[in-house]
Amino acid sequence: MAQHMEQFAPATYPDHGIEYILGDSISLREFIAEYWGRKPLFIKGHPDKFAWLFNTDEYLATLRAAAAAADLPADFFVRITYDRGGPDAFNRIFIQPNKVEQFFASGATICVNSLHLMNEKLAWFVHRVRAQLNYPGVVRLNSYWSPPGRGFAGHFDARVATTLQIAGRKRWRFARYVATPWPTDGAAYGDALRKQESARREGNPDPSDEMVVPPWTDFEDVTLEAGDVLILPAGMWHAAVAVDDDESLALNLAFDAARLGDLLMDTLAPVLLRGGAQWRGVRPRPERTAGILPSRPPDADELAAALRELARLLEELAADPTELWRHWIERSSTSSRPLSNSSREPAGPVNSVTAVRISRHLTPLIVAGRRPDGGEMLSIYLPAGNEEVSMLEVEEPDSLAFVRGAAQRDEFRLGHALEWPEMHGVAQSRVLQIAQELVDCGVLEVV
């Protein structure tokens, strides 16, 4: 897949991630505490805010690369709609990437799922944001290219949607509160409204006790211009339409729900598989009386014993959720980029005047821990490409001190590291040796 991705020189990527998206209007801590999954957030930008990230020419180049590819990632696909931003939707139609410009000319909005899988720069950006947030759910960049007067109709999604307006203007309408918190699937506004009205006419209870379907006239309005950001929680009704006489191009940084149950299964599955034959395979239970299966399993005591063992494991995990946290971090570290060091030249040997920093290309996650003997250690999680993660364990005192010092600083010359309090008494040759090892494995990058 690597040869099919549109390349845009990783060494030139600006140091931008989630805090750049939020800008100076709100802190990351406040965004997570007050808005994530709860409330909409509109951030006014400037026309060139995302010029470094994407534009219409790069969009078309990426789609043409997809059209020429011999095979495409399973999560990459293109759909169109002729919606006009109202309460009711047209059908979504799947098309091939080589038909994008043809259908756009006919008045269709082009919706590309997981565009980042075909663009190295976008894939890097997705990984950087995900690692900065330490987010264990799936993150993708979708794109929406709309002619004037077209967009998509009222609906809600089962994910946090972060819209980055790249070009043109798009008018958004969205509800003042979520219809249902963290839904398991999306819903169409027109269908939900008709079901609600039908139930009321017939005197039946609302078909969904949780879903709130407000009148279309109660929606908020905001028009996004190039550089603006709109973040909507999962389960919030919204619609959008390109305005004026210009086309609109937007990227949607979508955060699928990260479910605790999935992390729990990640943690328990290997333990259960090691725990006994009852977890690795079950026997058929054909016993029946007069052709009818019993309501209670014939070996209920055996199954109950297995479940009590599961309850014991859950109690242990509740007392010390460290292993679950490890799986959380592993998920957050993964990247959909084919190769972690793609398009990057070897750094070569370092010296005392070499300037380095913790890699912004790989964005490693550094985790404090303890060795079995109680000593201190650091685990460094690095994306290895194609959703794989590699881990480096640091235990030697000089290396521990150097990594901790580097993690607290932006960028620095290696000769200056000798002046850090944590590196007191360490020889320069040892500092350079540690730095070289970290550069070679990708934890540090040369500036």
C-alpha positions in Angstrom: 0.0 0.0 0.0 2.9 2.4 0.7 3.6 3.0 -3.0 0.1 4.2 -3.6 0.1 7.0 -1.0 0.5 10.6 -2.1 3.8 11.8 -0.6 4.4 15.3 0.8 7.9 15.4 2.3 7.4 14.6 6.1 10.5 16.7 7.0 8.6 19.8 6.0 5.5 19.1 8.1 4.8 21.9 10.7 4.6 20.9 14.3 0.8 21.0 14.4 -1.7 18.8 16.2 -4.7 19.0 18.4 -3.7 22.2 20.2 -3.2 23.9 16.8 -6.8 22.9 15.9 -8.1 24.4 19.1 -6.0 27.6 18.8 -5.8 30.2 21.6 -9.6 30.1 22.2 -9.6 27.1 24.6 -7.1 24.9 26.4 -6.9 21.2 25.6 -7.8 20.4 29.2 -11.0 22.6 29.1 -11.9 21.1 25.7 -11.8 17.5 27.0 -13.5 18.3 30.3 -16.3 20.6 29.0 -16.9 19.8 25.4 -15.7 16.3 24.4 -18.9 14.2 23.7 -21.1 16.9 25.3 -21.3 20.2 23.6 -20.6 21.7 20.1 -17.6 24.0 19.8 -17.0 26.6 17.0 -13.5 28.0 16.6 -12.9 31.0 14.3 -9.7 30.7 12.4 -8.0 32.5 9.6 -8.0 31.7 5.9 -4.5 30.2 5.8 -4.8 28.2 9.0 -4.9 24.8 7.2 -3.1 25.8 4.0 -0.1 23.8 5.1 -2.2 20.7 5.6 -4.4 20.5 2.5 -5.9 22.2 -0.5 -8.0 21.3 -3.5 -5.0 20.5 -5.7 -3.7 18.0 -3.1 -7.2 16.6 -2.7 -7.5 15.9 -6.5 -4.0 14.5 -6.6 -4.8 12.1 -3.8 -8.0 10.9 -5.5 -6.1 10.4 -8.8 -3.5 8.3 -6.9 -6.4 6.2 -5.5 -7.8 5.8 -9.0 -4.5 4.5 -10.3 -3.9 2.1 -7.3 -4.1 -1.6 -8.0 -5.8 -2.1 -4.7 -7.2 0.1 -2.0 -7.4 -0.1 1.8 -10.7 -1.7 3.0 -11.7 1.4 5.0 -11.1 3.8 2.0 -14.2 4.3 -0.2 -16.0 7.1 -2.0 -19.7 7.9 -1.9 -21.8 10.7 -3.4 -25.1 12.5 -2.4 -27.2 15.2 -3.9 -28.4 16.5 -0.5 -29.1 20.2 -0.2 -28.6 20.5 3.6 -32.3 20.0 4.5 -34.0 17.7 6.9 -34.4 14.9 4.4 -31.6 13.0 2.6 -31.0 11.4 -0.8 -29.5 7.9 -1.0 -25.7 7.6 -0.7 -24.2 6.0 -3.8 -20.8 4.3 -3.9 -18.6 5.3 -6.8 -15.0 4.6 -7.9 -12.3 7.2 -7.3 -11.8 7.8 -11.0 -15.5 9.1 -11.2 -15.1 11.8 -8.6 -14.7 14.8 -10.9 -17.5 13.6 -13.2 -20.0 13.3 -10.4 -18.9 16.6 -8.8 -19.6 18.3 -12.1 -23.1 16.8 -12.0 -23.9 18.5 -8.7 -23.0 15.8 -6.2 -21.2 16.1 -2.9 -18.2 13.8 -2.8 -17.7 12.0 0.5 -14.4 10.1 0.9 -14.0 7.8 3.9 -10.5 7.6 5.4 -8.8 9.8 2.9 -5.7 9.8 5.0 -5.0 6.1 4.1 -4.0 7.4 0.6 -2.0 10.5 1.7 1.1 10.3 3.8 0.8 13.9 5.3 -2.8 13.4 6.3 -1.9 10.0 7.8 0.9 11.6 9.8 -1.5 14.3 11.1 -4.1 11.7 12.2 -1.5 9.8 14.1 -0.1 12.9 15.7 -3.5 14.1 17.0 -4.4 10.6 18.2 -1.1 10.1 20.0 -1.3 13.6 21.6 -4.7 12.8 22.9 -3.7 9.3 23.9 -7.0 8.2 22.3 -7.5 4.5 22.0 -10.4 4.7 19.5 -10.2 4.7 15.7 -9.4 8.2 14.2 -9.8 9.0 10.5 -9.8 11.9 8.2 -12.8 12.0 5.9 -13.4 14.6 3.2 -16.4 16.5 1.8 -16.3 18.3 -1.5 -19.5 20.1 -2.3 -20.7 22.2 -5.2 -22.6 25.4 -4.4 -26.0 24.6 -2.8 -25.1 21.0 -2.0 -24.0 19.3 1.2 -25.6 16.7 3.4 -28.9 16.4 5.1 -29.9 16.2 8.8 -28.4 13.3 10.7 -26.2 12.4 13.6 -23.1 10.2 13.7 -21.8 7.7 16.3 -18.5 9.6 16.5 -17.0 13.0 17.5 -16.8 15.0 14.2 -14.2 17.7 13.9 -14.6 19.7 10.7 -11.7 21.7 9.3 -12.9 24.0 6.6 -10.2 24.0 3.9 -11.8 26.1 1.1 -15.1 27.8 0.4 -17.9 28.4 2.8 -20.4 26.0 4.3 -23.4 26.8 6.4 -24.0 24.4 9.2 -27.2 23.7 11.2 -27.0 21.7 14.4 -29.0 21.0 17.5 -28.4 22.6 20.8 -27.9 19.3 22.6 -27.2 15.7 21.8 -30.1 13.5 20.7 -28.6 10.5 22.6 -25.2 10.3 24.2 -22.6 8.1 22.3 -25.1 6.2 20.1 -24.0 2.9 18.6 -25.0 4.0 15.1 -25.9 7.1 13.2 -29.5 8.2 12.4 -31.3 10.2 9.7 -33.2 13.3 11.1 -36.1 13.1 8.7 -36.8 9.4 9.4 -36.5 9.9 13.2 -38.9 12.9 13.1 -41.5 11.0 11.1 -41.4 8.1 13.5 -41.8 10.4 16.4 -44.7 12.3 14.9 -46.4 9.0 13.8 -46.1 7.6 17.4 -47.6 10.7 18.8 -50.6 10.7 16.4 -51.3 7.1 17.3 -51.0 7.7 21.0 -48.0 5.4 21.3 -44.9 6.2 23.5 -41.9 7.8 21.8 -40.1 5.0 19.8 -36.9 5.9 21.6 -36.9 7.1 25.2 -33.4 8.5 24.7 -33.5 10.1 21.3 -34.4 13.7 21.3 -35.7 15.0 17.9 -36.1 18.8 18.2 -38.0 20.9 15.5 -35.8 21.9 12.6 -36.4 25.5 13.5 -34.7 25.1 16.8 -31.3 24.3 15.3 -28.3 26.7 15.6 -26.7 28.2 12.5 -23.0 29.0 11.8 -21.2 29.5 8.5 -17.7 28.0 8.3 -15.0 29.8 6.2 -11.6 28.6 5.3 -9.6 28.1 8.6 -12.7 27.7 10.8 -13.3 24.6 13.0 -16.6 23.0 14.2 -16.5 20.1 16.7 -19.7 18.2 17.2 -20.2 15.4 19.8 -21.5 12.0 18.8 -25.3 11.9 18.7 -25.8 15.5 17.7 -28.2 16.3 14.8 -26.6 18.4 12.1 -26.7 19.3 8.4 -24.5 21.5 6.1 -24.7 23.1 2.7 -22.1 25.0 0.6 -23.1 28.7 0.3 -22.5 31.5 -2.2 -21.2 30.6 -5.7 -18.1 28.7 -4.6 -17.5 25.1 -3.9 -16.6 23.9 -0.4 -13.9 21.5 0.7 -13.7 20.3 4.2 -11.9 17.6 6.2 -13.6 15.8 9.0 -11.3 14.5 11.7 -13.6 11.8 13.0 -13.1 10.1 16.4 -15.0 6.8 16.7 -16.2 5.9 20.1 -13.5 4.2 22.2 -15.4 1.5 24.1 -14.1 0.3 27.5 -15.5 -3.1 26.7 -13.2 -3.5 23.7 -10.2 -2.6 25.9 -11.4 -5.0 28.5 -11.5 -7.9 26.0 -8.0 -6.9 24.8 -6.8 -7.4 28.3 -8.7 -10.5 29.3 -8.5 -12.5 26.1 -4.9 -13.6 26.4 -5.4 -14.4 30.1 -8.4 -16.5 29.4 -6.7 -18.4 26.6 -3.9 -19.3 29.1 -6.4 -20.1 31.8 -7.8 -23.4 30.7 -9.5 -25.5 28.1 -13.0 -24.2 29.0 -12.0 -20.8 27.5 -10.3 -22.2 24.4 -13.2 -24.3 23.2 -16.7 -25.6 24.2 -18.3 -28.9 23.7 -21.6 -29.2 21.8 -24.7 -29.5 24.1 -27.1 -31.6 22.1 -29.1 -32.9 25.1 -32.8 -32.4 24.7 -36.0 -34.0 26.0 -38.7 -34.8 23.4 -36.8 -32.8 20.9 -36.8 -29.6 23.0 -33.7 -28.0 24.5 -33.8 -27.2 28.2 -33.9 -23.6 29.4 -30.9 -24.3 31.7 -27.6 -25.6 30.4 -27.1 -29.3 31.2 -23.7 -28.5 32.7 -24.7 -25.3 34.4 -22.3 -25.9 37.3 -19.3 -26.1 34.9 -20.2 -22.9 33.2 -20.9 -21.2 36.5 -17.4 -22.2 37.7 -15.9 -20.6 34.6 -17.8 -17.4 35.2 -16.7 -17.3 38.8 -13.2 -17.5 37.5 -13.9 -14.6 35.2 -15.3 -12.6 38.1 -12.1 -13.3 40.1 -10.0 -12.0 37.2 -12.2 -8.9 37.0 -11.7 -8.2 40.7 -8.0 -8.5 40.2 -8.1 -6.1 37.3 -10.2 -3.7 39.3 -7.6 -3.7 42.0 -4.8 -3.0 39.6 -5.9 -1.8 36.1 -2.3 -1.5 34.9 -2.7 -4.1 32.2 -5.8 -2.5 30.8 -4.0 0.8 30.7 -1.2 -0.8 28.7 -3.7 -1.9 26.0 -5.1 1.6 26.0 -1.7 3.0 25.3 -0.9 0.4 22.6 -4.1 1.3 20.8 -3.3 5.0 21.0 0.2 4.4 19.6 -0.9 2.7 16.4 -0.7 4.4 13.1 -2.3 3.5 9.7 0.9 4.7 7.9 2.5 1.8 6.1 6.0 2.4 7.5 6.9 4.4 10.6 10.0 5.9 8.9 8.7 6.3 5.4 10.2 9.1 3.3 12.8 9.9 6.0 16.6 9.9 5.5 18.9 8.4 8.1 20.1 11.0 10.5 23.7 9.9 10.6 26.0 10.3 13.6 25.3 12.9 16.3 27.7 15.2 18.1 27.6 17.8 20.9 26.2 20.6 18.6 23.5 18.3 17.1 20.0 19.7 18.0 17.4 17.1 18.7 13.9 16.7 20.2 11.4 14.0 20.9 10.2 12.8 17.5 7.2 14.8 16.2 7.0 12.5 13.2 6.5 9.3 15.2 5.1 11.0 18.4 6.1 8.2 20.8 4.2 7.7 24.0 6.5 7.5 27.1 5.1 5.6 30.1 6.6 5.5 33.6 6.7 2.1 35.2 8.4 -0.3 37.6 10.6 -3.4 37.0 9.7 -6.6 38.7 12.4 -5.9 41.3 10.8 -2.5 42.0 13.3 -0.4 40.1 12.3 2.4 37.8 11.8 2.0 34.1 10.3 3.8 31.1 8.4 2.1 28.3 8.4 4.0 25.0 5.6 3.0 22.5 6.4 3.7 18.8 4.2 3.2 15.8 5.7 0.4 13.6 3.2 0.9 10.7 0.0 -0.9 9.6 -1.5 -0.7 13.1 1.5 -2.3 14.7 3.4 -0.9 17.7 6.9 -1.5 18.9 8.1 -0.9 22.5 11.4 0.1 23.9 12.1 -0.4 27.6 14.6 2.0 29.2 16.1 0.8 32.6 19.7 2.0 32.8 19.9 5.1 35.1 21.8 7.4 32.7 19.3 6.6 29.9 16.3 7.1 32.2 17.6 10.5 33.3 18.3 11.5 29.6 14.8 10.5 28.4 13.1 12.2 31.3 15.0 15.4 30.6 14.3 15.2 26.8 10.6 14.7 27.4 10.5 18.0 29.5 12.1 20.1 26.8 11.2 21.3 23.4 14.5 20.9 21.5 18.1 21.2 22.6 21.7 20.7 21.6 23.2 17.5 23.0 26.1 19.4 24.5 23.6 21.4 26.6 22.2 18.1 28.1 25.3 17.9 30.2 24.1 21.0 32.1 20.8 19.4 33.1 20.6 18.6 36.9 19.4 15.1 36.0 22.6 14.4 34.0 25.1 15.6 36.6 28.3 13.6 36.5 27.5 11.8 33.2 30.3 11.9 30.6 29.7 13.6 27.2 30.6 10.4 25.4 27.8 8.6 27.3 25.2 11.3 26.5 26.1 11.1 22.8 25.9 7.3 22.9 22.4 7.4 24.5 21.2 10.1 22.1 22.5 8.1 19.1 20.6 5.0 20.2 17.4 7.0 20.6 17.8 8.7 17.2 18.5 5.4 15.5 15.3 3.9 16.8 13.1 7.0 16.2 12.5 8.3 19.7 14.5 11.4 19.0 14.7 13.3 15.7 17.4 15.6 14.6 16.2 19.2 14.1 
